[in-house]
């Protein structure tokens, strides 16, 4: 009886949480296909007539075509850099006799605790001296550095769970450590690699602080920055703002739906270990 009551209570809490999260999403979906006059009269209501003009206006006025291109280049670049560096680093920290292993682990744990606002000013002046302000290359370097510590620890934890017997057997058969990494470790670590890529991409996609400071030209804006500027310019046109928000949100939602199984598996298997 107690178990059944506990199950009902947990289900009730989960349903309440879903409803709570669905209210703003439902508001955005409904109001994005209504006219602005209808939205001004009632924020949450069924549309009298569906219109897609809001999406066309948001796409053109928000300069989303260039914003999506910039965002994809920056985020994809950060994902590639993080995966290459972290894969090699995680393998080295778990499979090779690295000198100073404890120092490196402690450093990356400490790096996670450093808030972004504490380093944005020195990074700006340093990148300004190097000519990397308002460039995609600069943002790739920033996002790679920011999201590298957490994903490295996550990948290291997963690598610790890969059986050593398989790798040792390959080494005995004459395979090099690099060959073991390519032929054995990477295929087995596919879930955590997918998870790390998704974490870096989504967080880079949503990042605003560094994008707002470093990207000063309209032609270099990311999606998050374009949406922010769009809201400031069209604050009275709520229907178009909701359409712009839906355009900005759609790629991440689709990505999560496609990769949700790999993401959950990677997060569940990558719990931090000693």
N, C-alpha and C positions, 0 to 999 in steps of 0.2 A: 504493500500500500504506500509506504513512504517513498519507494523507488518510483512508483507511478506519479505521485504528487510532485516529486522532484523533476521528473521528466516534463510534466505539464507546466511547471513553473519556468523551466529553462526554455521550453517552446514559446511560452508567453513573452518572455524577455526578448527572445530572438525575433519574434513577430513584431514586437513594439520597436525594436531597433531598426528592422527593415522598413516599417511604416515611417519612422522618423527620418530615415535617410531618403525615402522615396518622395517625400513632400517637396523638397526643393527641385528634385529631378523632374517630377510631374509638372511642377509649375513652369520649369524651363521648356519642357516639351510642348505643353499646351499653349503657352504664351508665344512661342516662337512662330506659330502658324496662325496667330490672330493679328488683327490690325492694332495699331498703337492706341487708337481711341478705345477699342474694346478692353485692352489691357489696363488703361488708365481708369476705366469705370470699375472693373473687377479684376484683381490680380490673378485669382485662381478660378477659372471657369471654363466650361467647354466652349470651343470656338463656334460662333454662328456660321462662319464660312471659312474654310481652310485656304490660306494664301501662302505661297512660297516666295513672295517678293522680298520678304525680310532676309532670306538667305542670300539672295542675289545682291541686295544692298550691302549686307554685312561683308560678303566676300570681296566685293569691289572696293567699297569705302575703307574697309579694314586692311586692304592690301595683303590679304591672306595668302595669295599665290607665292609671293616672295617670302613671306614669313614662314610658310611651311617648308619651302626649299632651304632657307637658312637654318631652320630648326633641325631638319633631317640631316643636313651636312654636319652641323655641330654635334648633335646627339650621336649620330652614327660614328663620327670620328672619335668621340669620347668612349663609346662602347668598344671600338676596336683597340684603342690604346689600353684601356683598363683590362680587357680580357687577355691581351698578349702579356702585359706586365704581370698581372695577378696570377695567371696560369703558371708562368715560370717561377714566380716568387712562392706561390703556394706549394708547388712541387718541391722546390728547394727547401722550404721550411719543414716539410713533412718527410721527405725521402732522402735528403742529403745531409751530411755532417757540416752544417753551416756554423761558422764561428760567430758568436754573438747572437744566437737565435733568440735568447730571452730579451735582449735589448731591442731587437727589431719588433718582436711581438708587443713589448711594452710601449714602444714608440707609436705603433699603429693604433693601439688601444687609446693612448693619449690623444692622438690626432682626431679620433672620433669626437672627443669631448670639446674640441676647440670650436667655438661658435663662429659662424660665417662673418658676422658683422665685425668681429675682432680683427680679421685679416683683410677685409675688403679695401681699406685705405692703403696699406703698404703694397698690396698687389696692384692697385691702380697706378701708383707712382712708379713701381718697378716696371710694369708693362708699358707705361707711357714712355719711359726712357728707352725701352726696347722697340718701340713702334708697334706694339701689339694691341693697343686700345682700338676698339671699333673694328676688330678683325675676327674672322671665324677661327683662325689658328689660335688666337689668344683664348677664346672661350673653350676650345677643345682642351687646351692645357689646364685651364681652371677646373673644368668639370671632371677631367681625368684625376686631378689631384684631390678634389673634394670627395669623390665617391670611391676612390681606390681603397682607403683603409678598411671600411666596413665590408666591402665585397671581398677583399683579400682574406679577412678573418673568416668570413662565411665559407669561402672556397677552401681555405686551409682545414676547417673543421670537416668538410666533406671528404677531402683527400685523406684525412686521418682514418676515415671509415673504409677506405678501399683496401681490400686484403693484400697484405704484403707478400703472401705466398706466390701470387700470380706474377708480381713484378720481379721477385727474386728468381723465380723459375726462368723468366725471360732473360735476366742478367746472366744467369748460369749458362744459358744457351748461346750467349755471345752478343746479346742485344745491348746497345748503349743506353745510358740513362735518357738521352733525348729520344731514342727509338721507343723506349718503354713509355715515355710521356705521350708520344704521338699515337702509338698503336694500342696501348692498353689503358693508360690513365684517362686520356681525353674521352674515348668512347664511354667509359664507365662514369665519367663526370659530366656527361651531357646535361642531366637535369640541373645541376648547380651552375653550370656555365650559362644555360638559358635563363635561370633565375637572376644571375648576376647581370646579364645583358639587359634584362627587363627592368631591374632596379635602376641601373645607370640611365637607361633611356627615359624611363618615366620621370625620374627625379630631375634629369637635365631638361626634359620637356616642360616641367612645371616650374623650374627655377626662375626666380624673378630678381633677386637682389643684385647678383653679379651682372645679369643681363641689363638691368636698368642703369647700372653704373658704367659698364664697359662698352655697351653698344649704343652709340649716340646718334647714328645716322638712320634714316628711315629705311634705307635699303639693306640694313644689317639686322633689323629687328627680328626677334623670335616670335613665336605664336603668343606666348604669355605676355610679352611686352606689347605686341600689337593689340591684343585684347584690352590691356590696361589703357592704352592711349585711345582706343576706340570708345571705351566707356566714358572717358573724360570728354571726348568731343561730341558724343551723341547721348549724353546723360538723360535727355528728355524723351528719347525714343526707346522705350523699354522693350517693345516687341523686337526691334532690330538687335538690341543688346542681347536678348535671350537667344536669338538666332546665332549671333556671333559666338556666344558661350557654347552653344551646341556644336558649332563647327569646330571650335577649339577642343572640345571634350571628346568628340567622336573617335579620333584615331586611337586614343589611349583606351577607351572602352572596348573597341574592336580588338586591340592588341591583347588585352587581358582575357577576353573571351577565347581567343585563338590559343593562347599559351597558358591558360589558367591551370591546367593539369600539371604541366612542367614546373610552373611557378610554385604551386603548393607542394609538390614532391621535393623540389629543391630546398624550400624553406624548412620543411619538416625534417629532411635529412641533413641539413646544414646547421643544426643547433650547435652553439659553441661548445667545443670540447677542450680538454686540457692539452 
